[in-house]
Amino acid sequence: MRANEVSRLTELPISTLRFYERKQLIPEQFISRDENNYRVYDEGVVTYLQDVRMLLTLGLTIQDIVLLINESSYIKKEALVKEKIKEIQELEAKLNASQKFLGDVLEGKAHFQTGCKSQ
């Protein structure tokens, strides 16, 4: 498929696809050239780019993702992923504590009183 179709299916601008290519974020296995030297993308690139988008959303950098793609050492990859899982767990704990605190504020159980509790 051509870049415009990949762009449409992934909702990524063509300029982003080119940027990802320059940063070696899209492995060569997903890109070939036709007889006119136009890029032709393998259909698997759509799912792959959705995964890349998720990794970026999770806070991994492009350099982190390139390491996951190109690093041959499983230990380095595992360490990177485990560190991200730890960060997410810490964030989850903070969000849970925040949610509980705000619930206490609404119920008038917190030291911080707002008059939010209905009478």
NUVEXDREN-831511 format. One record per residue: residue number from 1; x, y, z of N, C-alpha, C, O in turn; residue in three letters. Coordinates in nm, 2 decimals. Each point is the difference from the previous one (the first is absolute). Layout:
REM NUVEXDREN-831511
   num   n.east   n.north     n.up   ca.east   ca.north    ca.up   c.east   c.north     c.up   o.east   o.north     o.up   residuo
   NUM        X         Y        Z         X          Y        Z        X         Y        Z        X         Y        Z       ALA
...
END
This chain:
REM NUVEXDREN-831511
   num   n.east   n.north     n.up   ca.east   ca.north    ca.up   c.east   c.north     c.up   o.east   o.north     o.up   residuo
     1     0.08     -0.12     0.00     -0.08       0.12     0.00     0.09      0.12     0.00     0.11      0.00     0.05       MET
     2    -0.16      0.11    -0.10      0.07       0.13    -0.01    -0.01      0.08     0.13    -0.08     -0.03     0.08       ARG
     3     0.17      0.13    -0.07      0.01       0.08     0.12    -0.14      0.06     0.03    -0.03      0.01     0.12       ALA
     4    -0.04      0.04    -0.22     -0.13       0.07     0.03    -0.10     -0.09     0.06    -0.08      0.04     0.09       ASN
     5     0.08     -0.17    -0.13     -0.09      -0.10     0.07     0.05     -0.03     0.14    -0.09     -0.01     0.09       GLU
     6     0.21     -0.01    -0.07      0.06      -0.02     0.14    -0.04      0.12     0.08    -0.04     -0.02     0.12       VAL
     7     0.06      0.14    -0.17     -0.03       0.12     0.07    -0.15      0.00     0.04    -0.03      0.04     0.12       SER
     8    -0.06     -0.07    -0.21     -0.14       0.00     0.03    -0.04     -0.11     0.10    -0.07      0.03     0.09       ARG
     9     0.13     -0.15    -0.10     -0.04      -0.10     0.09     0.06      0.02     0.14    -0.06     -0.05     0.10       LEU
    10     0.18      0.11    -0.09      0.06       0.02     0.13    -0.03      0.14     0.06     0.03      0.02     0.12       THR
    11    -0.09      0.07    -0.20     -0.02       0.14     0.04     0.13      0.07     0.03     0.00      0.09     0.09       GLU
    12     0.11     -0.13    -0.15      0.12       0.06     0.01     0.03      0.08    -0.13    -0.02     -0.06    -0.11       LEU
    13     0.07      0.18     0.12      0.03       0.08    -0.12     0.12     -0.07    -0.07     0.08     -0.07     0.06       PRO
    14    -0.08      0.08    -0.19      0.11      -0.06    -0.08     0.13      0.06     0.05     0.10     -0.08     0.00       ILE
    15    -0.09      0.20     0.04      0.12       0.06     0.05     0.05     -0.08     0.12     0.12     -0.01     0.03       SER
    16    -0.21     -0.04     0.06      0.03      -0.08     0.11     0.06     -0.13    -0.04     0.09     -0.05     0.06       THR
    17    -0.15     -0.01    -0.16      0.05      -0.13    -0.06     0.14      0.02    -0.04     0.09     -0.08     0.03       LEU
    18    -0.06      0.19    -0.10      0.14       0.02    -0.05     0.09      0.03     0.11     0.11     -0.05     0.00       ARG
    19    -0.16      0.12     0.11      0.09       0.02     0.11     0.03     -0.13     0.07     0.11     -0.02     0.04       PHE
    20    -0.21     -0.07    -0.02      0.02      -0.13     0.06     0.10     -0.08    -0.08     0.09     -0.07     0.05       TYR
    21    -0.09      0.08    -0.18      0.09      -0.07    -0.09     0.14      0.05     0.03     0.10     -0.07     0.01       GLU
    22    -0.08      0.21    -0.01      0.13       0.05     0.02     0.06     -0.04     0.14     0.12     -0.02     0.01       ARG
    23    -0.21      0.01     0.09      0.05      -0.04     0.13     0.01     -0.15     0.02     0.03     -0.05     0.10       LYS
    24    -0.05     -0.02    -0.21      0.01      -0.15     0.00    -0.11     -0.06     0.09     0.03     -0.10     0.06       GLN
    25    -0.14      0.16    -0.05     -0.11      -0.04     0.09    -0.08     -0.11    -0.08    -0.07     -0.08     0.07       LEU
    26     0.07      0.09    -0.20     -0.07      -0.10    -0.08     0.10     -0.10    -0.06     0.08      0.04    -0.09       ILE
    27    -0.08     -0.16     0.13      0.10      -0.10    -0.05    -0.02     -0.01    -0.15    -0.10      0.01    -0.06       PRO
    28     0.22     -0.04     0.00      0.00      -0.02    -0.15    -0.09     -0.11    -0.05    -0.05      0.01    -0.12       GLU
    29     0.01     -0.10     0.20     -0.08      -0.11    -0.04    -0.14      0.05    -0.04    -0.07     -0.07    -0.07       GLN
    30     0.03      0.19     0.11     -0.13       0.05    -0.03     0.00      0.09    -0.12    -0.11      0.05    -0.05       PHE
    31     0.23     -0.02    -0.01      0.00       0.10    -0.11     0.08     -0.06    -0.11     0.11     -0.06     0.01       ILE
    32    -0.17      0.07    -0.13      0.08      -0.04    -0.12    -0.03      0.11    -0.10    -0.06      0.10     0.02       SER
    33     0.12     -0.12    -0.14     -0.02       0.10    -0.11    -0.06     -0.07    -0.12     0.03     -0.11    -0.03       ARG
    34    -0.12      0.19    -0.04     -0.05      -0.06    -0.13     0.08      0.04    -0.11     0.11      0.06     0.01       ASP
    35    -0.15     -0.09    -0.13      0.08       0.02    -0.13     0.02      0.15    -0.02     0.10      0.04    -0.07       GLU
    36    -0.18      0.05     0.13      0.02       0.15    -0.02     0.07      0.05     0.12     0.01      0.13     0.02       ASN
    37     0.04     -0.21     0.07      0.08       0.04     0.12    -0.09      0.06     0.11     0.05      0.07     0.09       ASN
    38    -0.18     -0.09    -0.10     -0.09       0.05     0.11     0.00     -0.10     0.11     0.02     -0.12    -0.02       TYR
    39    -0.04      0.17     0.14      0.00      -0.09     0.12    -0.13     -0.08    -0.01    -0.11      0.05    -0.03       ARG
    40     0.13     -0.18     0.07     -0.12      -0.09     0.01     0.01     -0.06     0.14     0.10     -0.06     0.03       VAL
    41    -0.20      0.08     0.05      0.00      -0.05     0.13    -0.07     -0.13     0.01    -0.11     -0.02    -0.06       TYR
    42     0.16     -0.07     0.14     -0.06      -0.13     0.03    -0.13      0.03     0.09     0.01      0.09     0.08       ASP
    43    -0.11     -0.17    -0.10     -0.12       0.02     0.08     0.02      0.00     0.15    -0.07      0.06     0.08       GLU
    44     0.17     -0.14    -0.04      0.03      -0.01     0.15     0.05      0.13     0.06     0.00      0.01     0.12       GLY
    45     0.03      0.08    -0.20      0.05       0.13     0.05    -0.10      0.08     0.08     0.03      0.07     0.09       VAL
    46    -0.16     -0.10    -0.13     -0.11       0.07     0.07    -0.01     -0.04     0.15     0.00      0.09     0.09       VAL
    47     0.00     -0.22    -0.07      0.00      -0.05     0.14     0.13      0.04     0.07    -0.01      0.04     0.12       THR
    48     0.12     -0.05    -0.18      0.13       0.04     0.05    -0.01      0.15     0.05     0.04      0.03     0.11       TYR
    49    -0.09      0.06    -0.20      0.00       0.14     0.04    -0.10      0.03     0.11     0.02      0.09     0.07       LEU
    50    -0.12     -0.17    -0.06     -0.10       0.01     0.11     0.08     -0.03     0.13    -0.02      0.07     0.10       GLN
    51     0.10     -0.17    -0.10      0.08      -0.04     0.11     0.10      0.11     0.04     0.02      0.04     0.12       ASP
    52     0.04      0.02    -0.22      0.10       0.11     0.02    -0.07      0.12     0.06     0.05      0.06     0.10       VAL
    53    -0.17     -0.03    -0.15     -0.08       0.11     0.06    -0.03     -0.03     0.15     0.01      0.09     0.08       ARG
    54    -0.05     -0.21    -0.05     -0.02      -0.04     0.14     0.12      0.02     0.09     0.00      0.05     0.11       MET
    55     0.12     -0.10    -0.16      0.12       0.02     0.07     0.03      0.14     0.03     0.05      0.04     0.10       LEU
    56    -0.07      0.05    -0.20      0.02       0.14     0.01    -0.09      0.06     0.11     0.03      0.08     0.08       LEU
    57    -0.16     -0.13    -0.09     -0.10       0.05     0.10     0.04     -0.04     0.14    -0.03      0.07     0.10       THR
    58     0.10     -0.19    -0.09      0.04      -0.05     0.14     0.12      0.08     0.05     0.05     -0.03     0.11       LEU
    59     0.01      0.12    -0.19      0.11       0.08     0.04     0.14     -0.05    -0.05     0.10      0.06     0.04       GLY
    60    -0.10     -0.16    -0.12      0.13      -0.04    -0.05     0.04      0.10    -0.11    -0.08      0.06    -0.07       LEU
    61     0.21     -0.04     0.06      0.05       0.10    -0.10     0.03     -0.08    -0.13    -0.01     -0.12     0.00       THR
    62     0.03      0.20    -0.10      0.03      -0.07    -0.13     0.13     -0.08     0.02     0.01     -0.11    -0.06       ILE
    63     0.08      0.16     0.13      0.13      -0.07     0.02    -0.03     -0.13     0.08     0.07     -0.10    -0.03       GLN
    64    -0.16      0.10     0.12     -0.03      -0.12     0.08    -0.06     -0.10    -0.10     0.03     -0.12     0.01       ASP
    65    -0.12      0.16    -0.10     -0.06      -0.09    -0.09     0.10     -0.06    -0.10    -0.01     -0.11    -0.03       ILE
    66     0.10      0.20    -0.02      0.10      -0.05    -0.09     0.09     -0.10     0.07     0.04     -0.10    -0.06       VAL
    67    -0.02      0.12     0.19      0.08      -0.10     0.08    -0.08     -0.13     0.00     0.06     -0.11    -0.02       LEU
    68    -0.19      0.11     0.04     -0.08      -0.12     0.01     0.01     -0.07    -0.14    -0.01     -0.12     0.00       LEU
    69     0.01      0.19    -0.10      0.00      -0.06    -0.14     0.14     -0.06    -0.03     0.01     -0.11    -0.05       ILE
    70     0.09      0.19     0.08      0.13      -0.03    -0.06     0.10     -0.07     0.10     0.09     -0.07    -0.04       ASN
    71    -0.12      0.08     0.17      0.09      -0.06     0.10    -0.01     -0.15     0.00    -0.11     -0.06     0.00       GLU
    72     0.23      0.00    -0.01      0.00      -0.15     0.00    -0.01     -0.06     0.14    -0.03     -0.11     0.02       SER
    73     0.07      0.19     0.08      0.00      -0.05     0.14    -0.14      0.00     0.06    -0.06      0.11     0.02       SER
    74     0.01     -0.22     0.01     -0.13      -0.02     0.06     0.01      0.07     0.14    -0.10      0.06     0.05       TYR
    75     0.21     -0.06     0.02      0.01       0.05     0.13    -0.03      0.15     0.00    -0.06      0.06     0.09       ILE
    76     0.12      0.01    -0.19     -0.02       0.15    -0.01    -0.15      0.03    -0.03    -0.05      0.09     0.06       LYS
    77    -0.01     -0.17    -0.15     -0.14       0.02    -0.03    -0.09     -0.02     0.12    -0.09      0.08     0.03       LYS
    78     0.12     -0.19     0.04     -0.08      -0.04     0.11     0.01      0.11     0.11    -0.10      0.04     0.06       GLU
    79     0.22      0.02    -0.04      0.02       0.10     0.10    -0.08      0.12    -0.03    -0.06      0.07     0.09       ALA
    80     0.06     -0.03    -0.22     -0.07       0.12    -0.04    -0.15     -0.02     0.02    -0.07      0.09     0.05       LEU
    81     0.01     -0.20    -0.09     -0.14      -0.03     0.02    -0.04     -0.01     0.15    -0.10      0.05     0.04       VAL
    82     0.19     -0.12     0.03     -0.03      -0.01     0.15     0.00      0.14     0.07    -0.08      0.02     0.09       LYS
    83     0.17      0.06    -0.13      0.01       0.14     0.05    -0.13      0.08    -0.03    -0.06      0.07     0.08       GLU
    84     0.01     -0.09    -0.20     -0.12       0.07    -0.04    -0.12     -0.05     0.08    -0.09      0.07     0.04       LYS
    85     0.08     -0.21    -0.02     -0.10      -0.06     0.08     0.00      0.06     0.14    -0.11      0.03     0.05       ILE
    86     0.23     -0.02     0.00      0.01       0.05     0.14    -0.05      0.15     0.01    -0.07      0.03     0.09       LYS
    87     0.10      0.05    -0.19     -0.04       0.14    -0.01    -0.16      0.00    -0.01    -0.06      0.08     0.07       GLU
    88     0.00     -0.16    -0.14     -0.14      -0.01    -0.02    -0.07     -0.04     0.13    -0.10      0.05     0.04       ILE
    89     0.16     -0.15     0.03     -0.05      -0.04     0.13     0.01      0.11     0.10    -0.10      0.02     0.08       GLN
    90     0.21      0.06    -0.08      0.01       0.11     0.10    -0.11      0.11    -0.04    -0.06      0.05     0.09       GLU
    91     0.04     -0.03    -0.21     -0.10       0.10    -0.04    -0.14     -0.05     0.03    -0.08      0.08     0.05       LEU
    92     0.06     -0.21    -0.07     -0.13      -0.05     0.04    -0.03      0.01     0.15    -0.11      0.03     0.04       GLU
    93     0.21     -0.05     0.04     -0.01       0.01     0.15    -0.03      0.15     0.03    -0.09      0.02     0.09       ALA
    94     0.15      0.07    -0.15     -0.02       0.15     0.02    -0.14      0.03    -0.04    -0.07      0.08     0.07       LYS
    95     0.02     -0.13    -0.18     -0.13       0.03    -0.05    -0.11     -0.06     0.09    -0.10      0.07     0.03       LEU
    96     0.13     -0.19     0.02     -0.10      -0.06     0.09    -0.01      0.08     0.13    -0.11      0.02     0.06       ASN
    97     0.23      0.02     0.00      0.00       0.08     0.12    -0.07      0.14    -0.02    -0.07      0.04     0.08       ALA
    98     0.09      0.02    -0.20     -0.07       0.12    -0.03    -0.15     -0.02    -0.01    -0.07      0.09     0.05       SER
    99     0.03     -0.20    -0.11     -0.14      -0.02    -0.02    -0.07     -0.02     0.14    -0.11      0.05     0.03       GLN
   100     0.18     -0.13     0.06     -0.05      -0.02     0.13    -0.01      0.13     0.08    -0.10      0.03     0.06       LYS
   101     0.20      0.06    -0.07      0.01       0.12     0.07    -0.12      0.09    -0.05    -0.07      0.06     0.08       PHE
   102     0.05     -0.05    -0.21     -0.11       0.08    -0.05    -0.14     -0.05     0.04    -0.09      0.07     0.03       LEU
   103     0.08     -0.21    -0.02     -0.12      -0.05     0.05    -0.02      0.04     0.15    -0.12      0.03     0.04       GLY
   104     0.23     -0.03     0.04     -0.01       0.05     0.14    -0.04      0.14     0.00    -0.08      0.04     0.09       ASP
   105     0.13      0.04    -0.18     -0.04       0.15     0.00    -0.15      0.01    -0.03    -0.07      0.07     0.07       VAL
   106     0.02     -0.15    -0.16     -0.14       0.01    -0.03    -0.09     -0.04     0.12    -0.11      0.05     0.02       LEU
   107     0.16     -0.15     0.05     -0.08      -0.05     0.12     0.03      0.08     0.13    -0.06     -0.04     0.10       GLU
   108     0.15      0.14    -0.11      0.03       0.08     0.12     0.09     -0.07     0.10     0.00      0.03     0.11       GLY
   109     0.07     -0.14    -0.16      0.09      -0.07     0.09     0.14      0.05     0.00     0.08     -0.05     0.08       LYS
   110    -0.05      0.14    -0.17      0.14       0.04    -0.02     0.02      0.12     0.10    -0.10      0.07     0.03       ALA
   111     0.22     -0.04     0.00      0.03       0.12     0.08    -0.02      0.13    -0.08    -0.04      0.10     0.06       HIS
   112     0.05     -0.12    -0.19     -0.03       0.11    -0.09    -0.15      0.01    -0.02    -0.05     -0.09    -0.06       PHE
   113    -0.02      0.19     0.11     -0.14       0.00    -0.01    -0.05      0.10    -0.10     0.05      0.11    -0.01       GLN
   114    -0.14     -0.15    -0.07     -0.05       0.08    -0.11    -0.15      0.03     0.00    -0.05      0.08    -0.07       THR
   115    -0.02     -0.15     0.16     -0.14       0.01     0.00    -0.06     -0.07    -0.12    -0.12      0.03    -0.04       GLY
   116     0.19     -0.13    -0.01     -0.05      -0.07    -0.12    -0.11     -0.10     0.04    -0.08     -0.04    -0.08       CYS
   117     0.08     -0.01     0.21     -0.09      -0.10     0.04    -0.14      0.05     0.00    -0.03      0.11     0.05       LYS
   118    -0.06     -0.18    -0.12     -0.14       0.04     0.00    -0.06     -0.02     0.14     0.03     -0.09     0.07       SER
   119    -0.13      0.17    -0.04     -0.06       0.00     0.13    -0.12     -0.09     0.00    -0.06     -0.02     0.10       GLN
END
